[in-house]
Amino acid sequence: MAKIEIIITDSRGEELTRLQSIDLELGSQSLDEIEAAVEKLKKKILPEISSELLSQAQREFTEDKKKTQT
C-alpha cells in the first residue's frame, strides 16, 4: 500500500492547503493493478483539487478587486 498526500503551494512555495491523505491499494503491484489504482485515485482526487484551486483563485480575485476599489 502506498500513501498519497497532496499539498497545494503558491508560486513562492507557501502552503495553501493540504488535502486529505489517501491510501493507494496496489494489490500485488502488477502493472494493471497499479494503473487501476491510479485511475481510481484520479477520479477521486482531481475534482477536489480543481475545487480547491478555483476557490483559491476566487479568493485572490476578490482580494485584488477590494484593493483596486479602495
PDB file with SEQRES, HELIX, SHEET and CRYST1 records, atoms N, CA, C and O in Angstrom:
SEQRES   1 A   70  MET ALA LYS ILE GLU ILE ILE ILE THR ASP SER ARG GLY          
SEQRES   2 A   70  GLU GLU LEU THR ARG LEU GLN SER ILE ASP LEU GLU LEU          
SEQRES   3 A   70  GLY SER GLN SER LEU ASP GLU ILE GLU ALA ALA VAL GLU          
SEQRES   4 A   70  LYS LEU LYS LYS LYS ILE LEU PRO GLU ILE SER SER GLU          
SEQRES   5 A   70  LEU LEU SER GLN ALA GLN ARG GLU PHE THR GLU ASP LYS          
SEQRES   6 A   70  LYS LYS THR GLN THR                                          
HELIX    1 AA1 LEU A   31  GLN A   69  1                                  39    
SHEET    1 AA1 2 ALA A   2  ILE A   4  0                                        
SHEET    2 AA1 2 ILE A  22  LEU A  24 -1                                        
SHEET    1 AA2 2 ILE A   7  THR A   9  0                                        
SHEET    2 AA2 2 GLU A  15  ARG A  18 -1                                        
CRYST1    1.000    1.000    1.000  90.00  90.00  90.00 P 1           1          
ATOM      1  N   MET A   1       0.847  -1.172   0.000  1.00  0.00           N  
ATOM      2  CA  MET A   1       0.000   0.000   0.000  1.00  0.00           C  
ATOM      3  C   MET A   1       0.895   1.239   0.000  1.00  0.00           C  
ATOM      4  O   MET A   1       1.911   1.301   0.693  1.00  0.00           O  
ATOM      5  N   ALA A   2       0.494   2.197  -0.780  1.00  0.00           N  
ATOM      6  CA  ALA A   2       1.203   3.476  -0.841  1.00  0.00           C  
ATOM      7  C   ALA A   2       0.285   4.553  -0.284  1.00  0.00           C  
ATOM      8  O   ALA A   2      -0.938   4.420  -0.314  1.00  0.00           O  
ATOM      9  N   LYS A   3       0.879   5.602   0.217  1.00  0.00           N  
ATOM     10  CA  LYS A   3       0.108   6.718   0.755  1.00  0.00           C  
ATOM     11  C   LYS A   3       0.395   7.939  -0.114  1.00  0.00           C  
ATOM     12  O   LYS A   3       1.552   8.274  -0.371  1.00  0.00           O  
ATOM     13  N   ILE A   4      -0.672   8.600  -0.562  1.00  0.00           N  
ATOM     14  CA  ILE A   4      -0.556   9.784  -1.399  1.00  0.00           C  
ATOM     15  C   ILE A   4      -1.015  10.984  -0.581  1.00  0.00           C  
ATOM     16  O   ILE A   4      -2.081  10.960   0.034  1.00  0.00           O  
ATOM     17  N   GLU A   5      -0.200  12.027  -0.581  1.00  0.00           N  
ATOM     18  CA  GLU A   5      -0.566  13.260   0.109  1.00  0.00           C  
ATOM     19  C   GLU A   5      -0.352  14.407  -0.868  1.00  0.00           C  
ATOM     20  O   GLU A   5       0.714  14.524  -1.472  1.00  0.00           O  
ATOM     21  N   ILE A   6      -1.358  15.244  -1.022  1.00  0.00           N  
ATOM     22  CA  ILE A   6      -1.264  16.345  -1.968  1.00  0.00           C  
ATOM     23  C   ILE A   6      -1.251  17.655  -1.191  1.00  0.00           C  
ATOM     24  O   ILE A   6      -2.132  17.930  -0.377  1.00  0.00           O  
ATOM     25  N   ILE A   7      -0.225  18.454  -1.469  1.00  0.00           N  
ATOM     26  CA  ILE A   7      -0.070  19.766  -0.850  1.00  0.00           C  
ATOM     27  C   ILE A   7      -0.049  20.790  -1.971  1.00  0.00           C  
ATOM     28  O   ILE A   7       0.765  20.702  -2.890  1.00  0.00           O  
ATOM     29  N   ILE A   8      -0.944  21.758  -1.890  1.00  0.00           N  
ATOM     30  CA  ILE A   8      -1.000  22.811  -2.901  1.00  0.00           C  
ATOM     31  C   ILE A   8      -0.261  24.020  -2.342  1.00  0.00           C  
ATOM     32  O   ILE A   8      -0.551  24.503  -1.247  1.00  0.00           O  
ATOM     33  N   THR A   9       0.720  24.501  -3.140  1.00  0.00           N  
ATOM     34  CA  THR A   9       1.504  25.665  -2.724  1.00  0.00           C  
ATOM     35  C   THR A   9       1.362  26.781  -3.752  1.00  0.00           C  
ATOM     36  O   THR A   9       0.985  26.546  -4.900  1.00  0.00           O  
ATOM     37  N   ASP A  10       1.670  27.993  -3.319  1.00  0.00           N  
ATOM     38  CA  ASP A  10       1.644  29.114  -4.258  1.00  0.00           C  
ATOM     39  C   ASP A  10       2.999  29.231  -4.954  1.00  0.00           C  
ATOM     40  O   ASP A  10       3.883  28.399  -4.746  1.00  0.00           O  
ATOM     41  N   SER A  11       3.157  30.249  -5.769  1.00  0.00           N  
ATOM     42  CA  SER A  11       4.387  30.400  -6.549  1.00  0.00           C  
ATOM     43  C   SER A  11       5.615  30.669  -5.675  1.00  0.00           C  
ATOM     44  O   SER A  11       6.748  30.498  -6.124  1.00  0.00           O  
ATOM     45  N   ARG A  12       5.391  31.085  -4.440  1.00  0.00           N  
ATOM     46  CA  ARG A  12       6.502  31.314  -3.503  1.00  0.00           C  
ATOM     47  C   ARG A  12       6.820  30.080  -2.668  1.00  0.00           C  
ATOM     48  O   ARG A  12       7.728  30.091  -1.837  1.00  0.00           O  
ATOM     49  N   GLY A  13       6.053  29.013  -2.904  1.00  0.00           N  
ATOM     50  CA  GLY A  13       6.283  27.781  -2.160  1.00  0.00           C  
ATOM     51  C   GLY A  13       5.542  27.714  -0.840  1.00  0.00           C  
ATOM     52  O   GLY A  13       5.721  26.766  -0.076  1.00  0.00           O  
ATOM     53  N   GLU A  14       4.706  28.716  -0.558  1.00  0.00           N  
ATOM     54  CA  GLU A  14       3.939  28.715   0.685  1.00  0.00           C  
ATOM     55  C   GLU A  14       2.735  27.790   0.540  1.00  0.00           C  
ATOM     56  O   GLU A  14       2.047  27.796  -0.480  1.00  0.00           O  
ATOM     57  N   GLU A  15       2.500  27.004   1.572  1.00  0.00           N  
ATOM     58  CA  GLU A  15       1.405  26.041   1.535  1.00  0.00           C  
ATOM     59  C   GLU A  15       0.063  26.760   1.577  1.00  0.00           C  
ATOM     60  O   GLU A  15      -0.196  27.580   2.457  1.00  0.00           O  
ATOM     61  N   LEU A  16      -0.789  26.429   0.597  1.00  0.00           N  
ATOM     62  CA  LEU A  16      -2.137  26.981   0.568  1.00  0.00           C  
ATOM     63  C   LEU A  16      -3.120  26.026   1.231  1.00  0.00           C  
ATOM     64  O   LEU A  16      -3.981  26.436   2.010  1.00  0.00           O  
ATOM     65  N   THR A  17      -2.978  24.776   0.914  1.00  0.00           N  
ATOM     66  CA  THR A  17      -3.844  23.766   1.518  1.00  0.00           C  
ATOM     67  C   THR A  17      -3.196  22.391   1.418  1.00  0.00           C  
ATOM     68  O   THR A  17      -2.356  22.127   0.558  1.00  0.00           O  
ATOM     69  N   ARG A  18      -3.613  21.550   2.311  1.00  0.00           N  
ATOM     70  CA  ARG A  18      -3.137  20.160   2.326  1.00  0.00           C  
ATOM     71  C   ARG A  18      -4.373  19.283   2.266  1.00  0.00           C  
ATOM     72  O   ARG A  18      -5.210  19.316   3.168  1.00  0.00           O  
ATOM     73  N   LEU A  19      -4.484  18.510   1.219  1.00  0.00           N  
ATOM     74  CA  LEU A  19      -5.651  17.650   1.061  1.00  0.00           C  
ATOM     75  C   LEU A  19      -5.469  16.375   1.868  1.00  0.00           C  
ATOM     76  O   LEU A  19      -4.357  16.006   2.243  1.00  0.00           O  
ATOM     77  N   GLN A  20      -6.564  15.728   2.119  1.00  0.00           N  
ATOM     78  CA  GLN A  20      -6.564  14.504   2.896  1.00  0.00           C  
ATOM     79  C   GLN A  20      -5.625  13.468   2.290  1.00  0.00           C  
ATOM     80  O   GLN A  20      -5.583  13.293   1.072  1.00  0.00           O  
ATOM     81  N   SER A  21      -4.874  12.786   3.147  1.00  0.00           N  
ATOM     82  CA  SER A  21      -4.010  11.696   2.685  1.00  0.00           C  
ATOM     83  C   SER A  21      -4.875  10.546   2.205  1.00  0.00           C  
ATOM     84  O   SER A  21      -5.926  10.256   2.777  1.00  0.00           O  
ATOM     85  N   ILE A  22      -4.418   9.899   1.151  1.00  0.00           N  
ATOM     86  CA  ILE A  22      -5.178   8.795   0.571  1.00  0.00           C  
ATOM     87  C   ILE A  22      -4.275   7.576   0.482  1.00  0.00           C  
ATOM     88  O   ILE A  22      -3.144   7.656   0.001  1.00  0.00           O  
ATOM     89  N   ASP A  23      -4.788   6.453   0.951  1.00  0.00           N  
ATOM     90  CA  ASP A  23      -4.065   5.195   0.812  1.00  0.00           C  
ATOM     91  C   ASP A  23      -4.367   4.627  -0.561  1.00  0.00           C  
ATOM     92  O   ASP A  23      -5.526   4.541  -0.966  1.00  0.00           O  
ATOM     93  N   LEU A  24      -3.344   4.248  -1.258  1.00  0.00           N  
ATOM     94  CA  LEU A  24      -3.477   3.716  -2.603  1.00  0.00           C  
ATOM     95  C   LEU A  24      -3.244   2.207  -2.554  1.00  0.00           C  
ATOM     96  O   LEU A  24      -2.128   1.745  -2.318  1.00  0.00           O  
ATOM     97  N   GLU A  25      -4.314   1.452  -2.782  1.00  0.00           N  
ATOM     98  CA  GLU A  25      -4.227  -0.008  -2.772  1.00  0.00           C  
ATOM     99  C   GLU A  25      -3.609  -0.474  -4.083  1.00  0.00           C  
ATOM    100  O   GLU A  25      -4.193  -0.284  -5.150  1.00  0.00           O  
ATOM    101  N   LEU A  26      -2.451  -1.075  -4.008  1.00  0.00           N  
ATOM    102  CA  LEU A  26      -1.744  -1.509  -5.207  1.00  0.00           C  
ATOM    103  C   LEU A  26      -1.881  -3.003  -5.479  1.00  0.00           C  
ATOM    104  O   LEU A  26      -1.330  -3.508  -6.457  1.00  0.00           O  
ATOM    105  N   GLY A  27      -2.603  -3.705  -4.631  1.00  0.00           N  
ATOM    106  CA  GLY A  27      -2.767  -5.142  -4.831  1.00  0.00           C  
ATOM    107  C   GLY A  27      -1.417  -5.836  -4.839  1.00  0.00           C  
ATOM    108  O   GLY A  27      -0.573  -5.589  -3.977  1.00  0.00           O  
ATOM    109  N   SER A  28      -1.224  -6.704  -5.820  1.00  0.00           N  
ATOM    110  CA  SER A  28       0.045  -7.428  -5.914  1.00  0.00           C  
ATOM    111  C   SER A  28       1.089  -6.629  -6.696  1.00  0.00           C  
ATOM    112  O   SER A  28       2.158  -7.144  -7.028  1.00  0.00           O  
ATOM    113  N   GLN A  29       0.772  -5.385  -6.982  1.00  0.00           N  
ATOM    114  CA  GLN A  29       1.648  -4.433  -7.654  1.00  0.00           C  
ATOM    115  C   GLN A  29       1.948  -4.798  -9.103  1.00  0.00           C  
ATOM    116  O   GLN A  29       3.014  -4.472  -9.627  1.00  0.00           O  
ATOM    117  N   SER A  30       1.004  -5.474  -9.743  1.00  0.00           N  
ATOM    118  CA  SER A  30       1.163  -5.701 -11.178  1.00  0.00           C  
ATOM    119  C   SER A  30       0.873  -4.385 -11.884  1.00  0.00           C  
ATOM    120  O   SER A  30       0.233  -3.503 -11.310  1.00  0.00           O  
ATOM    121  N   LEU A  31       1.325  -4.244 -13.094  1.00  0.00           N  
ATOM    122  CA  LEU A  31       1.131  -3.006 -13.845  1.00  0.00           C  
ATOM    123  C   LEU A  31      -0.357  -2.672 -13.985  1.00  0.00           C  
ATOM    124  O   LEU A  31      -0.754  -1.516 -13.841  1.00  0.00           O  
ATOM    125  N   ASP A  32      -1.171  -3.686 -14.263  1.00  0.00           N  
ATOM    126  CA  ASP A  32      -2.614  -3.458 -14.413  1.00  0.00           C  
ATOM    127  C   ASP A  32      -3.235  -2.954 -13.114  1.00  0.00           C  
ATOM    128  O   ASP A  32      -4.065  -2.044 -13.138  1.00  0.00           O  
ATOM    129  N   GLU A  33      -2.848  -3.529 -11.993  1.00  0.00           N  
ATOM    130  CA  GLU A  33      -3.405  -3.114 -10.705  1.00  0.00           C  
ATOM    131  C   GLU A  33      -2.938  -1.712 -10.323  1.00  0.00           C  
ATOM    132  O   GLU A  33      -3.706  -0.938  -9.752  1.00  0.00           O  
ATOM    133  N   ILE A  34      -1.701  -1.384 -10.630  1.00  0.00           N  
ATOM    134  CA  ILE A  34      -1.192  -0.039 -10.347  1.00  0.00           C  
ATOM    135  C   ILE A  34      -1.926   0.986 -11.203  1.00  0.00           C  
ATOM    136  O   ILE A  34      -2.333   2.035 -10.703  1.00  0.00           O  
ATOM    137  N   GLU A  35      -2.095   0.691 -12.482  1.00  0.00           N  
ATOM    138  CA  GLU A  35      -2.829   1.604 -13.370  1.00  0.00           C  
ATOM    139  C   GLU A  35      -4.262   1.795 -12.905  1.00  0.00           C  
ATOM    140  O   GLU A  35      -4.779   2.912 -12.928  1.00  0.00           O  
ATOM    141  N   ALA A  36      -4.905   0.716 -12.483  1.00  0.00           N  
ATOM    142  CA  ALA A  36      -6.287   0.803 -11.999  1.00  0.00           C  
ATOM    143  C   ALA A  36      -6.359   1.644 -10.730  1.00  0.00           C  
ATOM    144  O   ALA A  36      -7.283   2.441 -10.566  1.00  0.00           O  
ATOM    145  N   ALA A  37      -5.399   1.475  -9.840  1.00  0.00           N  
ATOM    146  CA  ALA A  37      -5.374   2.251  -8.594  1.00  0.00           C  
ATOM    147  C   ALA A  37      -5.157   3.735  -8.881  1.00  0.00           C  
ATOM    148  O   ALA A  37      -5.775   4.586  -8.240  1.00  0.00           O  
ATOM    149  N   VAL A  38      -4.294   4.047  -9.830  1.00  0.00           N  
ATOM    150  CA  VAL A  38      -4.029   5.442 -10.192  1.00  0.00           C  
ATOM    151  C   VAL A  38      -5.267   6.065 -10.832  1.00  0.00           C  
ATOM    152  O   VAL A  38      -5.599   7.212 -10.532  1.00  0.00           O  
ATOM    153  N   GLU A  39      -5.946   5.342 -11.697  1.00  0.00           N  
ATOM    154  CA  GLU A  39      -7.180   5.847 -12.316  1.00  0.00           C  
ATOM    155  C   GLU A  39      -8.243   6.118 -11.259  1.00  0.00           C  
ATOM    156  O   GLU A  39      -8.932   7.137 -11.308  1.00  0.00           O  
ATOM    157  N   LYS A  40      -8.370   5.216 -10.320  1.00  0.00           N  
ATOM    158  CA  LYS A  40      -9.337   5.385  -9.231  1.00  0.00           C  
ATOM    159  C   LYS A  40      -8.992   6.624  -8.409  1.00  0.00           C  
ATOM    160  O   LYS A  40      -9.871   7.401  -8.036  1.00  0.00           O  
ATOM    161  N   LEU A  41      -7.708   6.794  -8.136  1.00  0.00           N  
ATOM    162  CA  LEU A  41      -7.241   7.966  -7.385  1.00  0.00           C  
ATOM    163  C   LEU A  41      -7.555   9.251  -8.142  1.00  0.00           C  
ATOM    164  O   LEU A  41      -8.034  10.219  -7.551  1.00  0.00           O  
ATOM    165  N   LYS A  42      -7.288   9.267  -9.444  1.00  0.00           N  
ATOM    166  CA  LYS A  42      -7.541  10.465 -10.255  1.00  0.00           C  
ATOM    167  C   LYS A  42      -9.012  10.850 -10.206  1.00  0.00           C  
ATOM    168  O   LYS A  42      -9.343  12.027 -10.060  1.00  0.00           O  
ATOM    169  N   LYS A  43      -9.892   9.871 -10.328  1.00  0.00           N  
ATOM    170  CA  LYS A  43     -11.328  10.154 -10.297  1.00  0.00           C  
ATOM    171  C   LYS A  43     -11.761  10.699  -8.939  1.00  0.00           C  
ATOM    172  O   LYS A  43     -12.693  11.498  -8.851  1.00  0.00           O  
ATOM    173  N   LYS A  44     -11.088  10.267  -7.902  1.00  0.00           N  
ATOM    174  CA  LYS A  44     -11.457  10.696  -6.550  1.00  0.00           C  
ATOM    175  C   LYS A  44     -10.876  12.064  -6.217  1.00  0.00           C  
ATOM    176  O   LYS A  44     -11.574  12.897  -5.638  1.00  0.00           O  
ATOM    177  N   ILE A  45      -9.630  12.314  -6.564  1.00  0.00           N  
ATOM    178  CA  ILE A  45      -8.929  13.488  -6.063  1.00  0.00           C  
ATOM    179  C   ILE A  45      -8.962  14.687  -7.007  1.00  0.00           C  
ATOM    180  O   ILE A  45      -8.925  15.823  -6.534  1.00  0.00           O  
ATOM    181  N   LEU A  46      -9.029  14.482  -8.318  1.00  0.00           N  
ATOM    182  CA  LEU A  46      -8.996  15.615  -9.248  1.00  0.00           C  
ATOM    183  C   LEU A  46     -10.137  16.608  -9.037  1.00  0.00           C  
ATOM    184  O   LEU A  46      -9.890  17.812  -9.102  1.00  0.00           O  
ATOM    185  N   PRO A  47     -11.371  16.168  -8.789  1.00  0.00           N  
ATOM    186  CA  PRO A  47     -12.418  17.153  -8.510  1.00  0.00           C  
ATOM    187  C   PRO A  47     -12.125  17.994  -7.259  1.00  0.00           C  
ATOM    188  O   PRO A  47     -12.424  19.188  -7.222  1.00  0.00           O  
ATOM    189  N   GLU A  48     -11.549  17.371  -6.255  1.00  0.00           N  
ATOM    190  CA  GLU A  48     -11.207  18.092  -5.026  1.00  0.00           C  
ATOM    191  C   GLU A  48     -10.091  19.111  -5.283  1.00  0.00           C  
ATOM    192  O   GLU A  48     -10.136  20.228  -4.769  1.00  0.00           O  
ATOM    193  N   ILE A  49      -9.105  18.725  -6.068  1.00  0.00           N  
ATOM    194  CA  ILE A  49      -8.021  19.643  -6.411  1.00  0.00           C  
ATOM    195  C   ILE A  49      -8.560  20.814  -7.228  1.00  0.00           C  
ATOM    196  O   ILE A  49      -8.230  21.969  -6.959  1.00  0.00           O  
ATOM    197  N   SER A  50      -9.384  20.515  -8.216  1.00  0.00           N  
ATOM    198  CA  SER A  50      -9.972  21.569  -9.053  1.00  0.00           C  
ATOM    199  C   SER A  50     -10.770  22.543  -8.202  1.00  0.00           C  
ATOM    200  O   SER A  50     -10.648  23.758  -8.361  1.00  0.00           O  
ATOM    201  N   SER A  51     -11.577  22.019  -7.309  1.00  0.00           N  
ATOM    202  CA  SER A  51     -12.396  22.857  -6.441  1.00  0.00           C  
ATOM    203  C   SER A  51     -11.522  23.755  -5.571  1.00  0.00           C  
ATOM    204  O   SER A  51     -11.806  24.942  -5.416  1.00  0.00           O  
ATOM    205  N   GLU A  52     -10.480  23.196  -5.015  1.00  0.00           N  
ATOM    206  CA  GLU A  52      -9.588  23.968  -4.143  1.00  0.00           C  
ATOM    207  C   GLU A  52      -8.877  25.060  -4.929  1.00  0.00           C  
ATOM    208  O   GLU A  52      -8.768  26.191  -4.454  1.00  0.00           O  
ATOM    209  N   LEU A  53      -8.398  24.743  -6.109  1.00  0.00           N  
ATOM    210  CA  LEU A  53      -7.709  25.745  -6.929  1.00  0.00           C  
ATOM    211  C   LEU A  53      -8.656  26.861  -7.367  1.00  0.00           C  
ATOM    212  O   LEU A  53      -8.278  28.033  -7.364  1.00  0.00           O  
ATOM    213  N   LEU A  54      -9.879  26.503  -7.741  1.00  0.00           N  
ATOM    214  CA  LEU A  54     -10.859  27.517  -8.125  1.00  0.00           C  
ATOM    215  C   LEU A  54     -11.236  28.407  -6.940  1.00  0.00           C  
ATOM    216  O   LEU A  54     -11.393  29.617  -7.098  1.00  0.00           O  
ATOM    217  N   SER A  55     -11.380  27.821  -5.774  1.00  0.00           N  
ATOM    218  CA  SER A  55     -11.691  28.600  -4.568  1.00  0.00           C  
ATOM    219  C   SER A  55     -10.564  29.580  -4.254  1.00  0.00           C  
ATOM    220  O   SER A  55     -10.814  30.737  -3.916  1.00  0.00           O  
ATOM    221  N   GLN A  56      -9.337  29.114  -4.366  1.00  0.00           N  
ATOM    222  CA  GLN A  56      -8.183  29.980  -4.110  1.00  0.00           C  
ATOM    223  C   GLN A  56      -8.133  31.117  -5.129  1.00  0.00           C  
ATOM    224  O   GLN A  56      -7.880  32.264  -4.761  1.00  0.00           O  
ATOM    225  N   ALA A  57      -8.367  30.814  -6.386  1.00  0.00           N  
ATOM    226  CA  ALA A  57      -8.365  31.851  -7.423  1.00  0.00           C  
ATOM    227  C   ALA A  57      -9.466  32.871  -7.163  1.00  0.00           C  
ATOM    228  O   ALA A  57      -9.266  34.069  -7.363  1.00  0.00           O  
ATOM    229  N   GLN A  58     -10.619  32.404  -6.721  1.00  0.00           N  
ATOM    230  CA  GLN A  58     -11.726  33.312  -6.428  1.00  0.00           C  
ATOM    231  C   GLN A  58     -11.389  34.222  -5.240  1.00  0.00           C  
ATOM    232  O   GLN A  58     -11.703  35.412  -5.259  1.00  0.00           O  
ATOM    233  N   ARG A  59     -10.752  33.658  -4.209  1.00  0.00           N  
ATOM    234  CA  ARG A  59     -10.334  34.474  -3.052  1.00  0.00           C  
ATOM    235  C   ARG A  59      -9.351  35.549  -3.485  1.00  0.00           C  
ATOM    236  O   ARG A  59      -9.473  36.710  -3.094  1.00  0.00           O  
ATOM    237  N   GLU A  60      -8.375  35.155  -4.295  1.00  0.00           N  
ATOM    238  CA  GLU A  60      -7.375  36.124  -4.764  1.00  0.00           C  
ATOM    239  C   GLU A  60      -8.021  37.204  -5.631  1.00  0.00           C  
ATOM    240  O   GLU A  60      -7.678  38.380  -5.507  1.00  0.00           O  
ATOM    241  N   PHE A  61      -8.945  36.821  -6.501  1.00  0.00           N  
ATOM    242  CA  PHE A  61      -9.633  37.788  -7.351  1.00  0.00           C  
ATOM    243  C   PHE A  61     -10.420  38.777  -6.494  1.00  0.00           C  
ATOM    244  O   PHE A  61     -10.382  39.983  -6.737  1.00  0.00           O  
ATOM    245  N   THR A  62     -11.127  38.266  -5.498  1.00  0.00           N  
ATOM    246  CA  THR A  62     -11.927  39.119  -4.610  1.00  0.00           C  
ATOM    247  C   THR A  62     -11.025  40.079  -3.836  1.00  0.00           C  
ATOM    248  O   THR A  62     -11.353  41.257  -3.697  1.00  0.00           O  
ATOM    249  N   GLU A  63      -9.903  39.590  -3.336  1.00  0.00           N  
ATOM    250  CA  GLU A  63      -8.970  40.457  -2.607  1.00  0.00           C  
ATOM    251  C   GLU A  63      -8.401  41.537  -3.521  1.00  0.00           C  
ATOM    252  O   GLU A  63      -8.305  42.696  -3.116  1.00  0.00           O  
ATOM    253  N   ASP A  64      -8.022  41.178  -4.746  1.00  0.00           N  
ATOM    254  CA  ASP A  64      -7.499  42.153  -5.687  1.00  0.00           C  
ATOM    255  C   ASP A  64      -8.555  43.191  -6.042  1.00  0.00           C  
ATOM    256  O   ASP A  64      -8.243  44.375  -6.172  1.00  0.00           O  
ATOM    257  N   LYS A  65      -9.789  42.761  -6.198  1.00  0.00           N  
ATOM    258  CA  LYS A  65     -10.887  43.665  -6.528  1.00  0.00           C  
ATOM    259  C   LYS A  65     -11.112  44.684  -5.403  1.00  0.00           C  
ATOM    260  O   LYS A  65     -11.339  45.868  -5.656  1.00  0.00           O  
ATOM    261  N   LYS A  66     -11.045  44.201  -4.161  1.00  0.00           N  
ATOM    262  CA  LYS A  66     -11.213  45.079  -2.994  1.00  0.00           C  
ATOM    263  C   LYS A  66     -10.096  46.114  -2.940  1.00  0.00           C  
ATOM    264  O   LYS A  66     -10.341  47.279  -2.627  1.00  0.00           O  
ATOM    265  N   LYS A  67      -8.872  45.693  -3.243  1.00  0.00           N  
ATOM    266  CA  LYS A  67      -7.719  46.595  -3.218  1.00  0.00           C  
ATOM    267  C   LYS A  67      -7.858  47.691  -4.263  1.00  0.00           C  
ATOM    268  O   LYS A  67      -7.514  48.843  -3.995  1.00  0.00           O  
ATOM    269  N   THR A  68      -8.351  47.356  -5.439  1.00  0.00           N  
ATOM    270  CA  THR A  68      -8.456  48.357  -6.503  1.00  0.00           C  
ATOM    271  C   THR A  68      -9.640  49.289  -6.290  1.00  0.00           C  
ATOM    272  O   THR A  68      -9.656  50.386  -6.849  1.00  0.00           O  
ATOM    273  N   GLN A  69     -10.633  48.886  -5.496  1.00  0.00           N  
ATOM    274  CA  GLN A  69     -11.798  49.721  -5.245  1.00  0.00           C  
ATOM    275  C   GLN A  69     -11.560  50.720  -4.128  1.00  0.00           C  
ATOM    276  O   GLN A  69     -12.314  51.685  -4.001  1.00  0.00           O  
ATOM    277  N   THR A  70     -10.547  50.520  -3.327  1.00  0.00           N  
ATOM    278  CA  THR A  70     -10.294  51.461  -2.212  1.00  0.00           C  
ATOM    279  C   THR A  70      -9.235  52.469  -2.549  1.00  0.00           C  
ATOM    280  O   THR A  70      -8.910  53.323  -1.724  1.00  0.00           O  
TER     281      THR A  70                                                      
END                                                                             
